[in-house]
Amino acid sequence: MSRSTTTRTLVFPTESSTSYVELVPQKPLNLAAFTLCMRVATELSGEREVILFAYRTRDYDELNVWRELDGRLSFYLSGDGVFFQVPQLGALETHLCATWDSKSGAAALFLDGKRSVTKIYKKGHTIQPEGTVLLGQDPDSYLGDFDENQSFVGEISDVNMWDQALSDSMVHNVFWGHRVPRPNVFDWETTQFKIHGQVEVINREL
């Protein structure tokens, strides 16, 4: 009989301006490239912005991942964003990855291992350290000014981040649960987080 494994899942049950999770990184987010992956499910629909991941320093939104009003997915690096017309998120869990490399400017999304079109975005940019990563809220100031109409409602799990743009085959392997190379910014198996407000941590058997 095979041995079962469990994963931690964060459940955000209702719209809120007070519920969020702070993630503690393994290393400073001083990044010239990244791959960010998570498993996400939400029943939020219609014309509503939904924050999926927020990294803010005292002065800037350094890296935010959004579902836009029109359902597109996007991410923003200290200013204007890059947008992707991809299948919309829903109540069935989606494995979502964003990749970006400063040297080429290549940016892409992966949904359940399938790759989007490549966009050229923020070539030569560097993400700055000394900020805070939040799930569930978009801070319009440093750790404050939350808007419940942008808050996340649903489930998020398996949040992993690398300081490089993983190859297509590596992202596909991550989708299937293989953790090679090991995440070195956030590793969901070991990442520490701080719960604020009404967020439940469920240990789910895989």
BASE-65626 format. One record per residue (C-alpha): residue in three letters; x, y, z. Coordinates in pm, whole numbers, padded with zeros to 5 digits, always signed. Example, Ala and Ser with C-alpha at 12.3 -4.5 7.8 and 13.67 -1.06 7.14 Angstrom:
2
ala+01230-00450+00780 ser+01367-00106+00714 
This chain:
206
met+00000+00000+00000 ser+00144+00336-00099 arg+00211+00591+00168 ser-00017+00895+00157 thr+00117+01248+00162 thr-00047+01565+00285 thr-00019+01930+00188 arg-00121+02246+00365 thr-00405+02436+00200 leu-00505+02790+00291 val-00881+02851+00285 phe-01004+03212+00264 pro-01376+03167+00335 thr-01519+03517+00282 glu-01442+03860+00142 ser-01249+04057+00401 ser-01021+04356+00454 thr-00851+04189+00751 ser-00774+03829+00650 tyr-00439+03747+00492 val-00132+03526+00521 glu+00223+03655+00541 leu+00486+03424+00390 val+00843+03413+00522 pro+01094+03372+00235 gln+01407+03157+00252 lys+01613+03436+00094 pro+01565+03805+00010 leu+01358+03873-00301 asn+01640+04049-00487 leu+01550+03894-00820 ala+01647+03933-01185 ala+01435+03629-01275 phe+01172+03415-01108 thr+00925+03132-01139 leu+00624+03152-00906 cys+00379+02861-00887 met+00065+02796-00683 arg-00250+02589-00686 val-00558+02808-00672 ala-00937+02765-00676 thr-01202+03037-00642 glu-01571+03082-00711 leu-01535+03459-00743 ser-01675+03560-01080 gly-01793+03861-01274 glu-01613+04193-01301 arg-01402+04173-00989 glu-01030+04210-00937 val-00875+03928-00733 ile-00528+03948-00580 leu-00341+03617-00600 phe+00004+03716-00470 ala+00142+04046-00339 tyr+00502+04142-00266 arg+00541+04501-00151 thr+00832+04704-00021 arg+00776+05031+00164 asp+00746+05228-00160 tyr+00640+04990-00438 asp+00432+04689-00534 glu+00737+04491-00644 leu+00548+04181-00767 asn+00171+04143-00773 val-00025+03868-00949 trp-00389+03944-01033 arg-00703+03820-01193 glu-00824+04132-01371 leu-01179+04267-01399 asp-01218+04100-01739 gly-01083+03764-01621 arg-00736+03798-01771 leu-00440+03704-01553 ser-00156+03949-01503 phe+00147+04036-01302 tyr+00302+04372-01221 leu+00662+04462-01143 ser+00674+04814-00992 gly+00444+04979-01244 asp+00248+04876-01551 gly+00160+04508-01579 val+00174+04232-01836 phe-00157+04066-01927 phe-00248+03719-02050 gln-00570+03603-02215 val-00592+03252-02069 pro-00872+03024-01944 gln-01037+03178-01641 leu-00979+03056-01289 gly-01270+02873-01129 ala-01383+02639-00854 leu-01176+02353-00997 glu-00816+02378-00883 thr-00571+02529-01133 his-00193+02501-01114 leu-00071+02849-01207 cys+00291+02950-01272 ala+00439+03283-01378 thr+00791+03308-01518 trp+01002+03612-01599 asp+01365+03678-01690 ser+01514+04027-01678 lys+01788+03958-01932 ser+01549+03878-02217 gly+01233+04031-02072 ala+01052+03702-02147 ala+00735+03664-01941 ala+00484+03378-01958 leu+00214+03198-01765 phe+00152+02826-01733 leu-00190+02683-01645 asp-00188+02314-01554 gly+00145+02278-01729 lys+00034+02448-02053 arg+00229+02754-02157 ser+00089+03089-02269 val+00225+03313-02540 thr+00549+03488-02442 lys+00541+03862-02374 ile+00846+04091-02351 tyr+00821+04283-02025 lys+01048+04493-01803 lys+01375+04399-01971 gly+01666+04491-01744 his+01448+04532-01433 thr+01536+04396-01088 ile+01289+04312-00812 gln+01403+04476-00488 pro+01439+04309-00145 glu+01324+04412+00205 gly+00951+04376+00144 thr+00672+04148+00263 val+00479+03879+00075 leu+00106+03847+00138 leu-00163+03609+00018 gly-00524+03722+00029 gln-00486+04101+00022 asp-00334+04379-00187 pro-00160+04633+00037 asp-00197+04983-00110 ser+00048+05099+00154 tyr+00307+04890+00338 leu+00100+04620+00514 gly-00213+04834+00510 asp-00503+04991+00317 phe-00664+04660+00222 asp-00976+04657+00002 glu-01215+04366+00057 asn-01339+04408-00301 gln-00995+04294-00420 ser-00946+04025-00154 phe-00903+03660-00239 val-01178+03409-00155 gly-01112+03039-00211 glu-00817+02804-00169 ile-00444+02854-00227 ser-00179+02589-00178 asp+00157+02466-00306 val+00311+02814-00332 asn+00667+02768-00457 met+00914+03019-00596 trp+01255+02997-00762 asp+01507+03272-00839 gln+01525+03163-01202 ala+01292+03118-01495 leu+01237+02743-01507 ser+01228+02568-01842 asp+00899+02449-01989 ser+00979+02089-01901 met+01065+02183-01540 val+00735+02370-01499 his+00553+02069-01640 asn+00728+01849-01384 val+00629+02088-01104 phe+00266+02061-01220 trp+00291+01683-01180 gly+00431+01722-00827 his+00804+01673-00893 arg+01009+01927-00702 val+01325+01948-00912 pro+01502+02179-00875 arg+01407+02243-00513 pro+01236+02583-00467 asn+01483+02827-00311 val+01271+03138-00239 phe+00951+02974-00114 asp+00930+02596-00061 trp+00574+02510+00039 glu+00682+02200+00229 thr+00888+02411+00471 thr+00771+02773+00428 gln+00671+02944+00749 phe+00367+03168+00739 lys+00174+03396+00971 ile-00206+03388+00969 his-00407+03707+01016 gly-00785+03713+01046 gln-01019+03440+00925 val-00796+03207+00725 glu-00806+02833+00787 val-00513+02595+00733 ile-00633+02254+00616 asn-00400+01954+00592 arg-00523+01782+00278 glu-00435+01426+00187 leu-00312+01384-00169 
